[in-house]
Amino acid sequence: MRVDYDTLAATVAALTEGETDAVALMATIACEVHHADDRFDWTGFYRVVGPELLKIGPYQGGHGCLVIPFSRGVCGAAARSRAAQLVPDVEAFPGHIACASTTRSELVLPVETAAGKLLGVFDIDSDQPDAFDRRDVEALTAILGAAFANAG
């Protein structure tokens, strides 16, 4: 099943309306996104918890890495650059961190408030190669932007 981003955006907006707590938003979004598409094998957040340091936040799927420095992996690259990381083949990504041996492709998006504060990154892993495209980047970036605009 492929995600219907219009329906997903409306659902997330309805569930998170007025919410400003970042962890509550992360938990809700991870759940809704994870169950929206069969390509999404692991779906979750890594939160900024210190200088150049991410720690696992709410997620759906198997275990994840607990701590990721900005200097390592796809999540670190997204946090460091504050740019989407669309990785069709994780084996070809320099410094990829293999938290799960089944991951073949990955999409990681920075999560920021409207004021530009980096809260963390949103990470989606797939057991399928080349599972993500620009449509996923654009739709999920819009959903995250709307949800976290007023988060603290």
N, CA, C and O atoms as a GROMACS GRO file, in nm:
protein
  608
    1MET      N    1   0.084  -0.118   0.000
    1MET     CA    2   0.000   0.000   0.000
    1MET      C    3   0.089   0.124   0.000
    1MET      O    4   0.181   0.135   0.081
    2ARG      N    5   0.062   0.217  -0.089
    2ARG     CA    6   0.134   0.344  -0.096
    2ARG      C    7   0.059   0.448  -0.015
    2ARG      O    8  -0.064   0.451  -0.014
    3VAL      N    9   0.133   0.532   0.052
    3VAL     CA   10   0.074   0.634   0.138
    3VAL      C   11  -0.007   0.736   0.056
    3VAL      O   12   0.034   0.776  -0.053
    4ASP      N   13  -0.121   0.775   0.110
    4ASP     CA   14  -0.201   0.884   0.056
    4ASP      C   15  -0.163   1.006   0.141
    4ASP      O   16  -0.213   1.024   0.252
    5TYR      N   17  -0.074   1.089   0.086
    5TYR     CA   18  -0.020   1.199   0.166
    5TYR      C   19  -0.126   1.303   0.204
    5TYR      O   20  -0.115   1.366   0.309
    6ASP      N   21  -0.226   1.324   0.121
    6ASP     CA   22  -0.331   1.420   0.157
    6ASP      C   23  -0.406   1.372   0.282
    6ASP      O   24  -0.430   1.451   0.374
    7THR      N   25  -0.441   1.244   0.284
    7THR     CA   26  -0.510   1.188   0.400
    7THR      C   27  -0.419   1.187   0.522
    7THR      O   28  -0.462   1.221   0.633
    8LEU      N   29  -0.293   1.149   0.503
    8LEU     CA   30  -0.198   1.147   0.615
    8LEU      C   31  -0.180   1.287   0.674
    8LEU      O   32  -0.181   1.303   0.796
    9ALA      N   33  -0.164   1.387   0.589
    9ALA     CA   34  -0.147   1.524   0.638
    9ALA      C   35  -0.269   1.570   0.716
    9ALA      O   36  -0.256   1.633   0.821
   10ALA      N   37  -0.388   1.539   0.667
   10ALA     CA   38  -0.510   1.579   0.737
   10ALA      C   39  -0.523   1.507   0.871
   10ALA      O   40  -0.564   1.567   0.970
   11THR      N   41  -0.488   1.379   0.873
   11THR     CA   42  -0.496   1.301   0.997
   11THR      C   43  -0.398   1.355   1.101
   11THR      O   44  -0.435   1.377   1.216
   12VAL      N   45  -0.273   1.377   1.060
   12VAL     CA   46  -0.172   1.430   1.152
   12VAL      C   47  -0.213   1.568   1.203
   12VAL      O   48  -0.200   1.597   1.322
   13ALA      N   49  -0.263   1.652   1.114
   13ALA     CA   50  -0.306   1.786   1.156
   13ALA      C   51  -0.418   1.779   1.259
   13ALA      O   52  -0.417   1.852   1.358
   14ALA      N   53  -0.515   1.690   1.236
   14ALA     CA   54  -0.627   1.677   1.330
   14ALA      C   55  -0.580   1.624   1.465
   14ALA      O   56  -0.626   1.670   1.570
   15LEU      N   57  -0.490   1.525   1.463
   15LEU     CA   58  -0.443   1.464   1.588
   15LEU      C   59  -0.351   1.555   1.668
   15LEU      O   60  -0.345   1.544   1.791
   16THR      N   61  -0.281   1.644   1.602
   16THR     CA   62  -0.180   1.726   1.671
   16THR      C   63  -0.220   1.872   1.687
   16THR      O   64  -0.142   1.953   1.736
   17GLU      N   65  -0.339   1.906   1.646
   17GLU     CA   66  -0.384   2.046   1.654
   17GLU      C   67  -0.367   2.103   1.795
   17GLU      O   68  -0.418   2.048   1.892
   18GLY      N   69  -0.295   2.213   1.804
   18GLY     CA   70  -0.275   2.282   1.931
   18GLY      C   71  -0.166   2.222   2.019
   18GLY      O   72  -0.134   2.280   2.123
   19GLU      N   73  -0.108   2.110   1.981
   19GLU     CA   74  -0.005   2.045   2.063
   19GLU      C   75   0.130   2.113   2.039
   19GLU      O   76   0.168   2.138   1.924
   20THR      N   77   0.202   2.144   2.146
   20THR     CA   78   0.334   2.207   2.134
   20THR      C   79   0.445   2.121   2.192
   20THR      O   80   0.563   2.153   2.174
   21ASP      N   81   0.411   2.013   2.261
   21ASP     CA   82   0.513   1.927   2.320
   21ASP      C   83   0.577   1.842   2.210
   21ASP      O   84   0.509   1.764   2.144
   22ALA      N   85   0.706   1.859   2.192
   22ALA     CA   86   0.776   1.792   2.082
   22ALA      C   87   0.768   1.640   2.090
   22ALA      O   88   0.751   1.574   1.988
   23VAL      N   89   0.781   1.583   2.209
   23VAL     CA   90   0.779   1.437   2.222
   23VAL      C   91   0.640   1.382   2.190
   23VAL      O   92   0.629   1.278   2.126
   24ALA      N   93   0.536   1.449   2.235
   24ALA     CA   94   0.400   1.406   2.202
   24ALA      C   95   0.377   1.411   2.051
   24ALA      O   96   0.316   1.320   1.994
   25LEU      N   97   0.426   1.516   1.987
   25LEU     CA   98   0.414   1.527   1.842
   25LEU      C   99   0.491   1.415   1.772
   25LEU      O  100   0.441   1.353   1.678
   26MET      N  101   0.613   1.389   1.819
   26MET     CA  102   0.696   1.284   1.759
   26MET      C  103   0.629   1.148   1.770
   26MET      O  104   0.628   1.072   1.674
   27ALA      N  105   0.574   1.116   1.886
   27ALA     CA  106   0.510   0.986   1.907
   27ALA      C  107   0.392   0.968   1.813
   27ALA      O  108   0.376   0.862   1.753
   28THR      N  109   0.312   1.069   1.800
   28THR     CA  110   0.194   1.062   1.714
   28THR      C  111   0.232   1.051   1.567
   28THR      O  112   0.177   0.968   1.494
   29ILE      N  113   0.327   1.132   1.524
   29ILE     CA  114   0.368   1.130   1.384
   29ILE      C  115   0.437   0.999   1.349
   29ILE      O  116   0.411   0.943   1.243
   30ALA      N  117   0.523   0.949   1.436
   30ALA     CA  118   0.591   0.822   1.409
   30ALA      C  119   0.489   0.711   1.388
   30ALA      O  120   0.503   0.630   1.296
   31CYS      N  121   0.387   0.706   1.471
   31CYS     CA  122   0.283   0.604   1.461
   31CYS      C  123   0.206   0.618   1.331
   31CYS      O  124   0.190   0.521   1.257
   32GLU      N  125   0.158   0.736   1.303
   32GLU     CA  126   0.074   0.757   1.185
   32GLU      C  127   0.151   0.732   1.055
   32GLU      O  128   0.099   0.666   0.965
   33VAL      N  129   0.273   0.782   1.046
   33VAL     CA  130   0.352   0.763   0.924
   33VAL      C  131   0.389   0.616   0.907
   33VAL      O  132   0.380   0.562   0.797
   34HIS      N  133   0.430   0.552   1.015
   34HIS     CA  134   0.474   0.413   1.007
   34HIS      C  135   0.366   0.321   0.949
   34HIS      O  136   0.394   0.232   0.869
   35HIS      N  137   0.244   0.344   0.990
   35HIS     CA  138   0.134   0.257   0.947
   35HIS      C  139   0.070   0.302   0.816
   35HIS      O  140  -0.027   0.240   0.771
   36ALA      N  141   0.122   0.407   0.754
   36ALA     CA  142   0.063   0.461   0.632
   36ALA      C  143   0.116   0.397   0.504
   36ALA      O  144   0.057   0.416   0.398
   37ASP      N  145   0.225   0.322   0.512
   37ASP     CA  146   0.288   0.271   0.390
   37ASP      C  147   0.370   0.146   0.421
   37ASP      O  148   0.445   0.144   0.518
   38ASP      N  149   0.356   0.044   0.339
   38ASP     CA  150   0.429  -0.081   0.359
   38ASP      C  151   0.580  -0.066   0.338
   38ASP      O  152   0.656  -0.151   0.383
   39ARG      N  153   0.622   0.040   0.272
   39ARG     CA  154   0.766   0.062   0.252
   39ARG      C  155   0.836   0.100   0.381
   39ARG      O  156   0.956   0.081   0.395
   40PHE      N  157   0.761   0.153   0.476
   40PHE     CA  158   0.818   0.208   0.598
   40PHE      C  159   0.840   0.097   0.700
   40PHE      O  160   0.746   0.053   0.766
   41ASP      N  161   0.965   0.053   0.713
   41ASP     CA  162   1.003  -0.059   0.799
   41ASP      C  163   1.037  -0.013   0.941
   41ASP      O  164   1.007  -0.082   1.038
   42TRP      N  165   1.100   0.103   0.953
   42TRP     CA  166   1.133   0.165   1.082
   42TRP      C  167   1.108   0.314   1.065
   42TRP      O  168   1.156   0.375   0.970
   43THR      N  169   1.033   0.371   1.157
   43THR     CA  170   0.993   0.510   1.144
   43THR      C  171   1.006   0.577   1.280
   43THR      O  172   0.942   0.535   1.376
   44GLY      N  173   1.089   0.680   1.289
   44GLY     CA  174   1.102   0.744   1.418
   44GLY      C  175   1.190   0.867   1.418
   44GLY      O  176   1.237   0.914   1.314
   45PHE      N  177   1.210   0.916   1.537
   45PHE     CA  178   1.282   1.041   1.557
   45PHE      C  179   1.409   1.019   1.638
   45PHE      O  180   1.416   0.933   1.725
   46TYR      N  181   1.509   1.098   1.606
   46TYR     CA  182   1.627   1.114   1.690
   46TYR      C  183   1.628   1.260   1.732
   46TYR      O  184   1.627   1.350   1.649
   47ARG      N  185   1.629   1.282   1.865
   47ARG     CA  186   1.619   1.416   1.922
   47ARG      C  187   1.756   1.475   1.951
   47ARG      O  188   1.848   1.403   1.990
   48VAL      N  189   1.769   1.605   1.931
   48VAL     CA  190   1.891   1.675   1.971
   48VAL      C  191   1.889   1.683   2.123
   48VAL      O  192   1.797   1.740   2.182
   49VAL      N  193   1.994   1.625   2.188
   49VAL     CA  194   1.999   1.624   2.334
   49VAL      C  195   2.123   1.695   2.389
   49VAL      O  196   2.138   1.708   2.510
   50GLY      N  197   2.209   1.738   2.302
   50GLY     CA  198   2.331   1.807   2.343
   50GLY      C  199   2.401   1.857   2.220
   50GLY      O  200   2.355   1.836   2.108
   51PRO      N  201   2.513   1.924   2.240
   51PRO     CA  202   2.587   1.973   2.123
   51PRO      C  203   2.626   1.857   2.031
   51PRO      O  204   2.696   1.765   2.072
   52GLU      N  205   2.580   1.864   1.905
   52GLU     CA  206   2.617   1.766   1.804
   52GLU      C  207   2.581   1.623   1.843
   52GLU      O  208   2.652   1.529   1.807
   53LEU      N  209   2.470   1.604   1.916
   53LEU     CA  210   2.434   1.471   1.964
   53LEU      C  211   2.284   1.444   1.951
   53LEU      O  212   2.201   1.524   1.995
   54LEU      N  213   2.252   1.329   1.890
   54LEU     CA  214   2.114   1.284   1.876
   54LEU      C  215   2.091   1.162   1.964
   54LEU      O  216   2.180   1.077   1.979
   55LYS      N  217   1.973   1.152   2.022
   55LYS     CA  218   1.934   1.035   2.100
   55LYS      C  219   1.798   0.989   2.051
   55LYS      O  220   1.713   1.070   2.014
   56ILE      N  221   1.779   0.859   2.052
   56ILE     CA  222   1.655   0.802   1.999
   56ILE      C  223   1.534   0.858   2.072
   56ILE      O  224   1.535   0.879   2.194
   57GLY      N  225   1.430   0.883   1.994
   57GLY     CA  226   1.304   0.934   2.048
   57GLY      C  227   1.193   0.837   2.013
   57GLY      O  228   1.220   0.720   1.987
   58PRO      N  229   1.072   0.883   2.011
   58PRO     CA  230   0.961   0.794   1.979
   58PRO      C  231   0.980   0.732   1.840
   58PRO      O  232   1.020   0.799   1.745
   59TYR      N  233   0.949   0.603   1.830
   59TYR     CA  234   0.962   0.534   1.701
   59TYR      C  235   0.869   0.414   1.696
   59TYR      O  236   0.812   0.373   1.796
   60GLN      N  237   0.856   0.360   1.576
   60GLN     CA  238   0.780   0.238   1.549
   60GLN      C  239   0.873   0.145   1.473
   60GLN      O  240   0.946   0.189   1.384
   61GLY      N  241   0.871   0.017   1.505
   61GLY     CA  242   0.955  -0.081   1.438
   61GLY      C  243   1.048  -0.146   1.538
   61GLY      O  244   1.031  -0.132   1.659
   62GLY      N  245   1.147  -0.217   1.486
   62GLY     CA  246   1.246  -0.283   1.572
   62GLY      C  247   1.334  -0.182   1.644
   62GLY      O  248   1.315  -0.061   1.632
   63HIS      N  249   1.433  -0.234   1.718
   63HIS     CA  250   1.521  -0.144   1.793
   63HIS      C  251   1.597  -0.051   1.698
   63HIS      O  252   1.614  -0.081   1.580
   64GLY      N  253   1.640   0.061   1.752
   64GLY     CA  254   1.722   0.156   1.677
   64GLY      C  255   1.849   0.184   1.755
   64GLY      O  256   1.864   0.140   1.869
   65CYS      N  257   1.938   0.257   1.692
   65CYS     CA  258   2.058   0.301   1.763
   65CYS      C  259   2.015   0.399   1.872
   65CYS      O  260   1.924   0.480   1.851
   66LEU      N  261   2.079   0.392   1.987
   66LEU     CA  262   2.038   0.479   2.097
   66LEU      C  263   2.094   0.620   2.085
   66LEU      O  264   2.024   0.717   2.115
   67VAL      N  265   2.218   0.631   2.042
   67VAL     CA  266   2.285   0.761   2.033
   67VAL      C  267   2.355   0.772   1.899
   67VAL      O  268   2.421   0.677   1.855
   68ILE      N  269   2.341   0.887   1.834
   68ILE     CA  270   2.408   0.911   1.706
   68ILE      C  271   2.469   1.051   1.709
   68ILE      O  272   2.396   1.149   1.724
   69PRO      N  273   2.600   1.062   1.696
   69PRO     CA  274   2.660   1.194   1.687
   69PRO      C  275   2.632   1.255   1.549
   69PRO      O  276   2.613   1.183   1.451
   70PHE      N  277   2.630   1.387   1.542
   70PHE     CA  278   2.607   1.456   1.415
   70PHE      C  279   2.711   1.414   1.311
   70PHE      O  280   2.686   1.424   1.191
   71SER      N  281   2.825   1.367   1.355
   71SER     CA  282   2.936   1.334   1.264
   71SER      C  283   2.922   1.198   1.198
   71SER      O  284   3.005   1.162   1.115
   72ARG      N  285   2.816   1.120   1.233
   72ARG     CA  286   2.806   0.983   1.182
   72ARG      C  287   2.671   0.955   1.118
   72ARG      O  288   2.568   1.004   1.162
   73GLY      N  289   2.674   0.874   1.014
   73GLY     CA  290   2.554   0.818   0.955
   73GLY      C  291   2.465   0.915   0.881
   73GLY      O  292   2.494   1.034   0.869
   74VAL      N  293   2.355   0.861   0.832
   74VAL     CA  294   2.258   0.939   0.756
   74VAL      C  295   2.187   1.038   0.847
   74VAL      O  296   2.166   1.153   0.808
   75CYS      N  297   2.151   0.995   0.968
   75CYS     CA  298   2.086   1.086   1.063
   75CYS      C  299   2.176   1.201   1.101
   75CYS      O  300   2.133   1.316   1.107
   76GLY      N  301   2.303   1.169   1.127
   76GLY     CA  302   2.399   1.275   1.160
   76GLY      C  303   2.415   1.374   1.046
   76GLY      O  304   2.425   1.494   1.069
   77ALA      N  305   2.417   1.323   0.923
   77ALA     CA  306   2.430   1.411   0.806
   77ALA      C  307   2.310   1.504   0.793
   77ALA      O  308   2.327   1.622   0.761
   78ALA      N  309   2.190   1.453   0.818
   78ALA     CA  310   2.070   1.537   0.812
   78ALA      C  311   2.072   1.644   0.920
   78ALA      O  312   2.034   1.759   0.894
   79ALA      N  313   2.115   1.609   1.040
   79ALA     CA  314   2.123   1.706   1.149
   79ALA      C  315   2.230   1.810   1.122
   79ALA      O  316   2.209   1.929   1.144
   80ARG      N  317   2.344   1.764   1.076
   80ARG     CA  318   2.459   1.852   1.050
   80ARG      C  319   2.429   1.952   0.938
   80ARG      O  320   2.460   2.071   0.950
   81SER      N  321   2.370   1.904   0.831
   81SER     CA  322   2.345   1.987   0.713
   81SER      C  323   2.209   2.055   0.715
   81SER      O  324   2.183   2.149   0.640
   82ARG      N  325   2.121   2.005   0.803
   82ARG     CA  326   1.981   2.051   0.806
   82ARG      C  327   1.917   2.037   0.669
   82ARG      O  328   1.837   2.122   0.627
   83ALA      N  329   1.952   1.930   0.600
   83ALA     CA  330   1.898   1.902   0.468
   83ALA      C  331   1.852   1.757   0.462
   83ALA      O  332   1.907   1.670   0.529
   84ALA      N  333   1.749   1.733   0.381
   84ALA     CA  334   1.698   1.598   0.362
   84ALA      C  335   1.807   1.507   0.307
   84ALA      O  336   1.887   1.547   0.223
   85GLN      N  337   1.807   1.384   0.356
   85GLN     CA  338   1.901   1.282   0.308
   85GLN      C  339   1.817   1.170   0.247
   85GLN      O  340   1.749   1.096   0.318
   86LEU      N  341   1.822   1.158   0.115
   86LEU     CA  342   1.749   1.057   0.041
   86LEU      C  343   1.852   0.956  -0.008
   86LEU      O  344   1.928   0.982  -0.101
   87VAL      N  345   1.852   0.838   0.056
   87VAL     CA  346   1.957   0.739   0.033
   87VAL      C  347   1.898   0.613  -0.029
   87VAL      O  348   1.835   0.534   0.041
   88PRO      N  349   1.916   0.593  -0.161
   88PRO     CA  350   1.858   0.476  -0.227
   88PRO      C  351   1.925   0.345  -0.190
   88PRO      O  352   1.862   0.239  -0.197
   89ASP      N  353   2.053   0.351  -0.149
   89ASP     CA  354   2.128   0.230  -0.112
   89ASP      C  355   2.217   0.265   0.007
   89ASP      O  356   2.319   0.332  -0.009
   90VAL      N  357   2.178   0.218   0.127
   90VAL     CA  358   2.253   0.254   0.247
   90VAL      C  359   2.397   0.203   0.244
   90VAL      O  360   2.485   0.263   0.305
   91GLU      N  361   2.421   0.093   0.172
   91GLU     CA  362   2.557   0.039   0.164
   91GLU      C  363   2.650   0.134   0.091
   91GLU      O  364   2.772   0.130   0.111
   92ALA      N  365   2.595   0.221   0.005
   92ALA     CA  366   2.676   0.314  -0.072
   92ALA      C  367   2.694   0.449   0.000
   92ALA      O  368   2.765   0.536  -0.050
   93PHE      N  369   2.631   0.465   0.117
   93PHE     CA  370   2.642   0.591   0.192
   93PHE      C  371   2.764   0.586   0.282
   93PHE      O  372   2.770   0.501   0.371
   94PRO      N  373   2.861   0.676   0.262
   94PRO     CA  374   2.982   0.674   0.347
   94PRO      C  375   2.947   0.694   0.494
   94PRO      O  376   2.879   0.791   0.530
   95GLY      N  377   2.991   0.604   0.579
   95GLY     CA  378   2.969   0.616   0.722
   95GLY      C  379   2.832   0.573   0.768
   95GLY      O  380   2.792   0.603   0.881
   96HIS      N  381   2.758   0.502   0.685
   96HIS     CA  382   2.625   0.455   0.726
   96HIS      C  383   2.636   0.372   0.853
   96HIS      O  384   2.727   0.289   0.866
   97ILE      N  385   2.545   0.394   0.946
   97ILE     CA  386   2.539   0.317   1.071
   97ILE      C  387   2.431   0.211   1.054
   97ILE      O  388   2.314   0.245   1.033
   98ALA      N  389   2.467   0.087   1.062
   98ALA     CA  390   2.371  -0.023   1.044
   98ALA      C  391   2.305  -0.057   1.177
   98ALA      O  392   2.352  -0.145   1.250
   99CYS      N  393   2.196   0.012   1.209
   99CYS     CA  394   2.121  -0.020   1.331
   99CYS      C  395   2.039  -0.147   1.311
   99CYS      O  396   2.014  -0.220   1.406
  100ALA      N  397   1.997  -0.172   1.187
  100ALA     CA  398   1.923  -0.294   1.154
  100ALA      C  399   1.981  -0.350   1.024
  100ALA      O  400   1.999  -0.277   0.926
  101SER      N  401   2.008  -0.478   1.023
  101SER     CA  402   2.071  -0.540   0.905
  101SER      C  403   1.977  -0.548   0.786
  101SER      O  404   2.022  -0.571   0.673
  102THR      N  405   1.847  -0.530   0.807
  102THR     CA  406   1.751  -0.540   0.698
  102THR      C  407   1.734  -0.410   0.619
  102THR      O  408   1.675  -0.411   0.511
  103THR      N  409   1.785  -0.299   0.669
  103THR     CA  410   1.767  -0.169   0.603
  103THR      C  411   1.842  -0.164   0.471
  103THR      O  412   1.961  -0.195   0.465
  104ARG      N  413   1.771  -0.126   0.365
  104ARG     CA  414   1.830  -0.114   0.232
  104ARG      C  415   1.834   0.030   0.183
  104ARG      O  416   1.926   0.070   0.112
  105SER      N  417   1.732   0.109   0.221
  105SER     CA  418   1.728   0.250   0.181
  105SER      C  419   1.674   0.331   0.298
  105SER      O  420   1.612   0.278   0.390
  106GLU      N  421   1.698   0.463   0.291
  106GLU     CA  422   1.666   0.546   0.407
  106GLU      C  423   1.632   0.687   0.362
  106GLU      O  424   1.685   0.738   0.264
  107LEU      N  425   1.542   0.749   0.437
  107LEU     CA  426   1.506   0.889   0.419
  107LEU      C  427   1.512   0.954   0.556
  107LEU      O  428   1.446   0.909   0.650
  108VAL      N  429   1.591   1.061   0.568
  108VAL     CA  430   1.602   1.133   0.695
  108VAL      C  431   1.579   1.281   0.668
  108VAL      O  432   1.639   1.340   0.578
  109LEU      N  433   1.490   1.341   0.747
  109LEU     CA  434   1.454   1.481   0.733
  109LEU      C  435   1.482   1.557   0.862
  109LEU      O  436   1.452   1.507   0.971
  110PRO      N  437   1.542   1.676   0.851
  110PRO     CA  438   1.560   1.757   0.972
  110PRO      C  439   1.424   1.805   1.023
  110PRO      O  440   1.332   1.828   0.945
  111VAL      N  441   1.413   1.818   1.155
  111VAL     CA  442   1.289   1.865   1.218
  111VAL      C  443   1.322   1.994   1.291
  111VAL      O  444   1.401   1.996   1.386
  112GLU      N  445   1.258   2.102   1.245
  112GLU     CA  446   1.285   2.234   1.302
  112GLU      C  447   1.155   2.304   1.340
  112GLU      O  448   1.049   2.275   1.285
  113THR      N  449   1.166   2.394   1.436
  113THR     CA  450   1.053   2.480   1.469
  113THR      C  451   1.046   2.592   1.365
  113THR      O  452   1.137   2.607   1.284
  114ALA      N  453   0.938   2.668   1.367
  114ALA     CA  454   0.924   2.782   1.276
  114ALA      C  455   1.035   2.884   1.298
  114ALA      O  456   1.073   2.956   1.206
  115ALA      N  457   1.087   2.889   1.420
  115ALA     CA  458   1.196   2.982   1.452
  115ALA      C  459   1.333   2.929   1.409
  115ALA      O  460   1.434   2.998   1.426
  116GLY      N  461   1.337   2.808   1.353
  116GLY     CA  462   1.463   2.754   1.304
  116GLY      C  463   1.542   2.672   1.403
  116GLY      O  464   1.657   2.636   1.376
  117LYS      N  465   1.483   2.641   1.519
  117LYS     CA  466   1.553   2.557   1.618
  117LYS      C  467   1.546   2.412   1.572
  117LYS      O  468   1.438   2.360   1.544
  118LEU      N  469   1.663   2.345   1.565
  118LEU     CA  470   1.668   2.205   1.527
  118LEU      C  471   1.627   2.119   1.646
  118LEU      O  472   1.695   2.118   1.748
  119LEU      N  473   1.516   2.046   1.633
  119LEU     CA  474   1.468   1.958   1.739
  119LEU      C  475   1.525   1.817   1.724
  119LEU      O  476   1.542   1.745   1.823
  120GLY      N  477   1.554   1.778   1.601
  120GLY     CA  478   1.604   1.645   1.574
  120GLY      C  479   1.589   1.610   1.429
  120GLY      O  480   1.584   1.698   1.342
  121VAL      N  481   1.581   1.480   1.402
  121VAL     CA  482   1.560   1.433   1.265
  121VAL      C  483   1.452   1.325   1.266
  121VAL      O  484   1.432   1.256   1.366
  122PHE      N  485   1.383   1.314   1.154
  122PHE     CA  486   1.282   1.211   1.132
  122PHE      C  487   1.342   1.111   1.036
  122PHE      O  488   1.382   1.146   0.925
  123ASP      N  489   1.348   0.987   1.078
  123ASP     CA  490   1.418   0.881   1.005
  123ASP      C  491   1.320   0.773   0.963
  123ASP      O  492   1.244   0.722   1.046
  124ILE      N  493   1.321   0.739   0.834
  124ILE     CA  494   1.241   0.627   0.785
  124ILE      C  495   1.335   0.532   0.714
  124ILE      O  496   1.407   0.571   0.621
  125ASP      N  497   1.335   0.408   0.756
  125ASP     CA  498   1.415   0.302   0.693
  125ASP      C  499   1.321   0.210   0.617
  125ASP      O  500   1.206   0.191   0.655
  126SER      N  501   1.373   0.154   0.508
  126SER     CA  502   1.296   0.056   0.432
  126SER      C  503   1.382  -0.067   0.406
  126SER      O  504   1.503  -0.057   0.387
  127ASP      N  505   1.317  -0.183   0.404
  127ASP     CA  506   1.387  -0.306   0.368
  127ASP      C  507   1.391  -0.324   0.216
  127ASP      O  508   1.439  -0.426   0.166
  128GLN      N  509   1.340  -0.225   0.144
  128GLN     CA  510   1.341  -0.226  -0.002
  128GLN      C  511   1.448  -0.128  -0.053
  128GLN      O  512   1.461  -0.019   0.003
  129PRO      N  513   1.523  -0.165  -0.155
  129PRO     CA  514   1.618  -0.068  -0.212
  129PRO      C  515   1.542   0.043  -0.284
  129PRO      O  516   1.435   0.020  -0.339
  130ASP      N  517   1.599   0.163  -0.284
  130ASP     CA  518   1.545   0.278  -0.357
  130ASP      C  519   1.395   0.298  -0.332
  130ASP      O  520   1.318   0.316  -0.425
  131ALA      N  521   1.356   0.293  -0.205
  131ALA     CA  522   1.214   0.296  -0.169
  131ALA      C  523   1.154   0.436  -0.168
  131ALA      O  524   1.032   0.450  -0.174
  132PHE      N  525   1.236   0.540  -0.161
  132PHE     CA  526   1.186   0.676  -0.142
  132PHE      C  527   1.219   0.764  -0.262
  132PHE      O  528   1.313   0.739  -0.336
  133ASP      N  529   1.137   0.870  -0.278
  133ASP     CA  530   1.162   0.965  -0.386
  133ASP      C  531   1.133   1.107  -0.339
  133ASP      O  532   1.101   1.130  -0.222
  134ARG      N  533   1.145   1.203  -0.431
  134ARG     CA  534   1.125   1.345  -0.396
  134ARG      C  535   0.984   1.371  -0.345
  134ARG      O  536   0.963   1.461  -0.263
  135ARG      N  537   0.886   1.295  -0.393
  135ARG     CA  538   0.749   1.313  -0.346
  135ARG      C  539   0.742   1.286  -0.196
  135ARG      O  540   0.674   1.359  -0.123
  136ASP      N  541   0.810   1.181  -0.150
  136ASP     CA  542   0.814   1.151  -0.007
  136ASP      C  543   0.880   1.265   0.070
  136ASP      O  544   0.831   1.308   0.175
  137VAL      N  545   0.991   1.314   0.018
  137VAL     CA  546   1.063   1.424   0.083
  137VAL      C  547   0.972   1.546   0.098
  137VAL      O  548   0.960   1.602   0.206
  138GLU      N  549   0.910   1.586  -0.011
  138GLU     CA  550   0.827   1.707  -0.010
  138GLU      C  551   0.705   1.693   0.080
  138GLU      O  552   0.675   1.783   0.159
  139ALA      N  553   0.634   1.582   0.069
  139ALA     CA  554   0.512   1.563   0.148
  139ALA      C  555   0.543   1.553   0.297
  139ALA      O  556   0.475   1.615   0.380
  140LEU      N  557   0.645   1.476   0.332
  140LEU     CA  558   0.679   1.459   0.474
  140LEU      C  559   0.739   1.587   0.532
  140LEU      O  560   0.715   1.618   0.649
  141THR      N  561   0.815   1.660   0.453
  141THR     CA  562   0.869   1.788   0.499
  141THR      C  563   0.755   1.884   0.533
  141THR      O  564   0.761   1.955   0.633
  142ALA      N  565   0.652   1.887   0.450
  142ALA     CA  566   0.537   1.974   0.475
  142ALA      C  567   0.462   1.931   0.601
  142ALA      O  568   0.422   2.016   0.681
  143ILE      N  569   0.443   1.802   0.619
  143ILE     CA  570   0.374   1.750   0.739
  143ILE      C  571   0.452   1.786   0.864
  143ILE      O  572   0.394   1.832   0.962
  144LEU      N  573   0.582   1.765   0.861
  144LEU     CA  574   0.667   1.797   0.977
  144LEU      C  575   0.667   1.946   1.005
  144LEU      O  576   0.656   1.988   1.121
  145GLY      N  577   0.679   2.026   0.902
  145GLY     CA  578   0.682   2.172   0.917
  145GLY      C  579   0.556   2.223   0.985
  145GLY      O  580   0.562   2.307   1.075
  146ALA      N  581   0.442   2.172   0.941
  146ALA     CA  582   0.315   2.216   1.001
  146ALA      C  583   0.302   2.170   1.145
  146ALA      O  584   0.257   2.245   1.232
  147ALA      N  585   0.343   2.046   1.172
  147ALA     CA  586   0.327   1.991   1.306
  147ALA      C  587   0.420   2.055   1.409
  147ALA      O  588   0.379   2.079   1.522
  148PHE      N  589   0.543   2.083   1.370
  148PHE     CA  590   0.643   2.132   1.466
  148PHE      C  591   0.663   2.281   1.465
  148PHE      O  592   0.752   2.331   1.534
  149ALA      N  593   0.584   2.354   1.391
  149ALA     CA  594   0.601   2.499   1.380
  149ALA      C  595   0.604   2.568   1.516
  149ALA      O  596   0.682   2.660   1.538
  150ASN      N  597   0.520   2.523   1.607
  150ASN     CA  598   0.509   2.589   1.738
  150ASN      C  599   0.560   2.501   1.852
  150ASN      O  600   0.531   2.528   1.969
  151ALA      N  601   0.636   2.396   1.819
  151ALA     CA  602   0.686   2.305   1.922
  151ALA      C  603   0.796   2.372   2.003
  151ALA      O  604   0.865   2.462   1.955
  152GLY      N  605   0.811   2.325   2.124
  152GLY     CA  606   0.916   2.380   2.211
  152GLY      C  607   1.016   2.277   2.249
  152GLY      O  608   1.111   2.308   2.322
   0.00000   0.00000   0.00000
